[in-house]
Amino acid sequence: MARKDLESNFIDRPDPEIHASRPTREAEGRDRACREWLGLKDLTHYADVSERTLRSWIYSPVDPLPAAKVSGKVLVRKSDFDKYLEKHRVKPLGKINLDGIVRDVLEGACYGRQSPKV
């Protein structure tokens, strides 16, 4: 057998021992999804949002995403994150009281954000 054939066989066949010990991306994803607490990096993969967005939700002065900081690492309980998303679900336009919003804005403009004296 020519040297070139030997080299191509060696290159084409990965060492099974090396690849067997390395988890696949799918296995890592399943492993990550089964954990109760997720770091920000894992949470970015779980939720498909950036780490910057997650940090803004966590440190928001109004209705922050519950999180814990352990030895400098920010952790979020997966169930808390799911509840947070449910609470911030986009409402269909039919459920939003547009007339009430317009009325409140117009009253605020007319009365300088003070309620009318009755």
TORGUDO-469577 format. One record per residue (C-alpha): residue number from 1; x, y, z. Coordinates in pm, 1 decimal. Each point is the difference from the previous one (the first is absolute). Layout:
   resi          u          v          w
    NUM          X          Y          Z
...
//
This chain:
   resi          u          v          w
      1        0.0        0.0        0.0
      2      132.7      341.9      -86.5
      3       87.6      248.2      276.0
      4     -266.3      243.7     -122.6
      5     -269.8     -268.9       39.2
      6      115.9      -73.1      354.7
      7       -8.0      370.0       90.9
      8     -349.5       46.7     -142.8
      9     -127.4     -305.7      191.9
     10      151.1      135.2      320.3
     11     -148.8      345.4      -52.2
     12     -343.5     -128.8     -101.9
     13      -37.4     -225.0      304.0
     14       -7.2      184.4      330.6
     15      127.6     -177.6      308.1
     16     -310.0     -150.3      169.3
     17      154.0       27.9      348.2
     18       47.7      376.0      -32.4
     19     -350.1       67.4     -133.2
     20     -174.2     -238.8      240.9
     21      117.2      197.0      303.2
     22     -111.4      336.4     -140.4
     23     -373.8       76.2       46.4
     24     -191.4      108.7     -305.8
     25     -168.8      340.2      -21.4
     26     -337.1     -170.8       24.0
     27      103.4     -179.6      318.1
     28      131.5      325.3      146.9
     29     -329.2      170.7      -86.9
     30     -202.8     -275.0      167.3
     31      228.3       11.5      303.2
     32      -38.5      379.3       21.0
     33     -378.2      -21.9      -34.0
     34      -27.4     -246.0      290.9
     35      176.7      222.0      254.1
     36     -202.6      204.2      248.1
     37      238.3      300.3        8.6
     38      155.6      148.3     -313.8
     39      287.3      242.8      -39.8
     40      -44.3      292.2     -235.6
     41      185.8     -172.5     -282.4
     42     -219.9     -309.7       27.2
     43     -310.3      216.7       30.6
     44       88.7      183.4     -321.5
     45       -8.6     -335.8     -181.9
     46     -320.6     -109.3      175.4
     47     -189.1      323.5      -73.2
     48      174.4      118.6     -316.9
     49       58.0      348.5      141.7
     50      328.4      181.1       56.9
     51      182.7       10.8      331.5
     52      -35.2      377.6       -7.1
     53     -379.6      -31.5      -22.0
     54       -4.5     -248.2      288.7
     55      209.5      233.0      215.2
     56     -234.2      290.5      -78.4
     57     -296.9     -213.0      110.9
     58      179.7     -109.3      319.0
     59      109.1      349.8      101.5
     60     -320.5      174.0     -109.0
     61     -131.0      234.2      275.1
     62     -358.3     -102.7      -86.1
     63      -99.1     -369.3        7.0
     64      349.9     -155.2      -26.7
     65       68.0     -358.0     -104.4
     66       73.3     -196.8      322.0
     67      364.1     -106.5       17.0
     68      269.9      -93.8      250.4
     69      367.7       88.6       -0.8
     70      235.3     -267.9      133.9
     71      373.3       70.3        4.1
     72      -48.0      262.0     -270.8
     73     -202.0     -228.5     -229.4
     74     -359.2      101.8      -73.6
     75     -241.4     -294.0        8.2
     76     -366.3      -10.6      -94.9
     77     -239.8     -277.6       94.0
     78     -149.4     -134.1     -320.9
     79     -352.6      -14.5      145.7
     80       29.3      366.3      111.5
     81      108.1       96.6     -350.5
     82     -295.1     -185.1     -155.9
     83     -241.8      174.6      241.5
     84      159.8      336.3      -83.6
     85      -56.3      -58.5     -370.6
     86     -361.1     -104.5       58.5
     87      -58.2      318.3      199.4
     88      143.7      211.6     -283.9
     89     -183.6     -173.0     -280.8
     90     -107.6      225.9     -286.1
     91     -373.3       63.6       20.0
     92     -215.2      -18.2     -311.4
     93     -120.0      338.5     -117.9
     94     -360.7      -96.8       72.3
     95       73.7      -30.5      373.7
     96      158.2      344.6       27.6
     97     -238.8      278.8       98.7
     98      107.0      254.8     -261.4
     99     -292.1      232.4       74.5
    100      102.5       14.5      365.2
    101      362.2       71.5      -87.6
    102      -95.8      279.5     -241.3
    103     -239.6      147.2      256.5
    104      271.2       -2.5      269.8
    105      251.8      165.7     -232.7
    106     -245.4      270.3     -106.0
    107     -104.4       67.0      357.6
    108      365.7       26.2       98.4
    109       61.8      248.0     -281.4
    110     -305.7      208.0       89.5
    111       55.5        7.1      374.4
    112      379.3       -3.7       13.8
    113       14.6     -355.1      130.7
    114     -226.0       89.6      290.4
    115     -343.6     -152.8       26.3
    116     -290.3      235.3      -60.3
    117     -158.0      152.7      309.0
    118     -345.2     -139.0       36.4
//
